[in-house]
Amino acid sequence: MLVQYHIQSEKWHKLEIPEELTSWGKAVDDLVVNDSLLIAIDNIVLPKYILFYPLNTTGKLEFSHFRELKYNSSYETTRQGRISEKYLGLNSTTMNHGMVYEHFSIYADLDLVRSFAISAEVKRDENFNYQKPNFNDFLLIEDKLFIGNREKGLGVFEIKDSYFKKSKDRFDCSNARVSEDKVNYKEYKNEEIIRLTIIPNETKIILTIRNMRNEIRYEIMDV
């Protein structure tokens, strides 16, 4: 079930969900909002979908359409979504043959036809237990992807049109690959970037940084 509360009218509305998402194992798992759309993400059990609801101020949001998401590997779960004027970005994890990976899937637009993904392996510790995810947070600003990496620090990746690949046919449902080596990282020794925040109407972002003593500090940087 997906419900909406309209503040002005003080009314609840049950939103339409297409039949494709009413089968076993399907659900709305995350929400992303931009200036004109509420975007609902179904992130588990193939195929995966994104639902679109145009925003309005009059009352109930009406369902518009849905698109099928591409995938990176098996058992994929979307953890976080970001949307900008140009791109939609999703952070997800997968497991395949005992290996866990994290992915940034970047879509060229909301048609979800052209995309690519940056992937990184989640390492194990000395007891063979999986460590925390590598990617704490990310932002999409203009043609840049900013990454808060747990170990590597602040990553900046320049998005190029040549990275995006279009599906060859309806059976070609995976993302094109771009190496994480193309991400430029700035190390924060003995510190971890845990959150990235856009400052509205400014070409600056705020880094929330935690040190080994669990103390928090903030840093403002130009983008």
Solvent accessible surface area in square Angstrom, and as a share of the most:
residue,aa,sasa,rsa
1,M,173,0.77
2,L,16,0.08
3,V,73,0.42
4,Q,27,0.12
5,Y,92,0.35
6,H,20,0.09
7,I,140,0.71
8,Q,150,0.66
9,S,52,0.33
10,E,127,0.57
11,K,120,0.51
12,W,175,0.61
13,H,39,0.18
14,K,130,0.55
15,L,5,0.03
16,E,98,0.44
17,I,40,0.20
18,P,14,0.09
19,E,148,0.67
20,E,77,0.34
21,L,9,0.04
22,T,96,0.56
23,S,65,0.42
24,W,224,0.79
25,G,36,0.35
26,K,24,0.10
27,A,49,0.38
28,V,38,0.22
29,D,62,0.32
30,D,42,0.22
31,L,86,0.43
32,V,12,0.07
33,V,88,0.51
34,N,45,0.23
35,D,147,0.76
36,S,64,0.41
37,L,29,0.14
38,L,20,0.10
39,I,0,0.00
40,A,0,0.00
41,I,0,0.00
42,D,0,0.00
43,N,7,0.04
44,I,79,0.40
45,V,62,0.36
46,L,94,0.47
47,P,55,0.35
48,K,7,0.03
49,Y,20,0.08
50,I,0,0.00
51,L,0,0.00
52,F,1,0.00
53,Y,0,0.00
54,P,59,0.37
55,L,69,0.34
56,N,61,0.31
57,T,109,0.64
58,T,124,0.72
59,G,10,0.10
60,K,78,0.33
61,L,11,0.06
62,E,110,0.49
63,F,43,0.18
64,S,55,0.36
65,H,65,0.29
66,F,62,0.26
67,R,87,0.32
68,E,84,0.38
69,L,7,0.04
70,K,20,0.08
71,Y,71,0.27
72,N,10,0.05
73,S,25,0.16
74,S,43,0.28
75,Y,185,0.70
76,E,12,0.06
77,T,49,0.28
78,T,10,0.06
79,R,99,0.36
80,Q,41,0.18
81,G,14,0.13
82,R,65,0.24
83,I,37,0.19
84,S,30,0.20
85,E,184,0.83
86,K,94,0.40
87,Y,22,0.08
88,L,0,0.00
89,G,0,0.00
90,L,7,0.03
91,N,1,0.01
92,S,3,0.02
93,T,31,0.18
94,T,4,0.03
95,M,85,0.38
96,N,66,0.34
97,H,177,0.79
98,G,33,0.32
99,M,80,0.36
100,V,20,0.12
101,Y,74,0.28
102,E,0,0.00
103,H,6,0.03
104,F,0,0.00
105,S,5,0.03
106,I,0,0.00
107,Y,1,0.00
108,A,16,0.13
109,D,64,0.33
110,L,47,0.23
111,D,75,0.39
112,L,7,0.04
113,V,58,0.33
114,R,76,0.28
115,S,0,0.00
116,F,0,0.00
117,A,0,0.00
118,I,0,0.00
119,S,32,0.20
120,A,12,0.09
121,E,53,0.24
122,V,7,0.04
123,K,116,0.49
124,R,105,0.38
125,D,49,0.25
126,E,148,0.66
127,N,101,0.52
128,F,151,0.63
129,N,87,0.45
130,Y,75,0.29
131,Q,61,0.27
132,K,132,0.56
133,P,49,0.31
134,N,18,0.09
135,F,1,0.01
136,N,42,0.22
137,D,3,0.02
138,F,0,0.00
139,L,6,0.03
140,L,8,0.04
141,I,32,0.16
142,E,123,0.55
143,D,51,0.26
144,K,78,0.33
145,L,0,0.00
146,F,5,0.02
147,I,0,0.00
148,G,0,0.00
149,N,3,0.02
150,R,46,0.17
151,E,114,0.51
152,K,94,0.40
153,G,4,0.03
154,L,7,0.03
155,G,0,0.00
156,V,41,0.24
157,F,1,0.01
158,E,101,0.45
159,I,8,0.04
160,K,97,0.41
161,D,103,0.53
162,S,79,0.51
163,Y,34,0.13
164,F,12,0.05
165,K,114,0.48
166,K,140,0.59
167,S,34,0.22
168,K,183,0.77
169,D,78,0.41
170,R,189,0.69
171,F,161,0.67
172,D,43,0.22
173,C,35,0.21
174,S,48,0.31
175,N,8,0.04
176,A,27,0.21
177,R,126,0.46
178,V,13,0.08
179,S,59,0.38
180,E,27,0.12
181,D,132,0.68
182,K,105,0.45
183,V,10,0.06
184,N,113,0.58
185,Y,60,0.23
186,K,120,0.51
187,E,125,0.56
188,Y,21,0.08
189,K,157,0.66
190,N,94,0.48
191,E,46,0.20
192,E,34,0.15
193,I,0,0.00
194,I,43,0.22
195,R,136,0.50
196,L,2,0.01
197,T,57,0.33
198,I,80,0.41
199,I,36,0.18
200,P,104,0.65
201,N,161,0.83
202,E,95,0.42
203,T,100,0.58
204,K,72,0.31
205,I,0,0.00
206,I,48,0.25
207,L,0,0.00
208,T,15,0.09
209,I,0,0.00
210,R,71,0.26
211,N,36,0.19
212,M,156,0.70
213,R,180,0.66
214,N,109,0.56
215,E,89,0.40
216,I,80,0.40
217,R,98,0.36
218,Y,147,0.56
219,E,46,0.20
220,I,107,0.54
221,M,48,0.22
222,D,96,0.50
223,V,50,0.29
